[in-house]
Amino acid sequence: MIRITQGDFSDPRVVDLICSHLTRARAETAVGSAHALDLTGLQSPDISFWTMWDDETLLGIGALKRLSADHGEVKSMHIVQSMRRRGAGRAMLDHIIAAARARGMSRLSLETGSREYFRPSHALYRSSGFVECPPFADYVLDPNSLFMSLDLQHS
């Protein structure tokens, strides 16, 4: 049974998956356009970080960054390859959306890569109601990035 828990940065399996995610995100994105957070970035006080498990097997990670009182950002969402297209990504995204709502946020945004590698992620986000939007927070327009947002009040 899949469970989502607060992430433990002292668990080497978690650290390895964060590093793997960061390495792959940077490999699939143009230099200067990768915005995936490293271990230190994920430990910021404005970020909530979760891990997804099946028994003792780590399936994925995901984070929510508070941008303002009513606006959050999906960060570092990553599911291990063997669990993709099996509902794990949807479960983590639903968890992040629920956490944002519970914290009184009315908007949830994200930045992801625009290349082919990220297409399955785009489909997942769209199926949850996210729509393309202009850059938000400190992001700038970048052909290597896709910006999306979800209105939490009307979805």
Stockholm file with secondary structure:
# STOCKHOLM 1.0

chainA/1-155         MIRITQGDFSDPRVVDLICSHLTRARAETAVGSAHALDLTGLQSPDISFWTMWDDETLLGIGALKRLSADHGEVKSMHIVQSMRRRGAGRAMLDHIIAAARARGMSRLSLETGSREYFRPSHALYRSSGFVECPPFADYVLDPNSLFMSLDLQHS
#=GR chainA/1-155 SS CEEEEECCTTCHHHHHHHHHHHHHHHHTSCTTCCCCCCHHHHTSTTEEEEEEEETTEEEEEEEEEEEETTEEEEEEEEECGGGTTTTHHHHHHHHHHHHHHHTTCSEEEEEEECSGGGHHHHHHHHHTTCEECCCCTTCCCCTTEEEEEEESSCC
#=GC SS_cons         CEEEEECCTTCHHHHHHHHHHHHHHHHTSCTTCCCCCCHHHHTSTTEEEEEEEETTEEEEEEEEEEEETTEEEEEEEEECGGGTTTTHHHHHHHHHHHHHHHTTCSEEEEEEECSGGGHHHHHHHHHTTCEECCCCTTCCCCTTEEEEEEESSCC
//
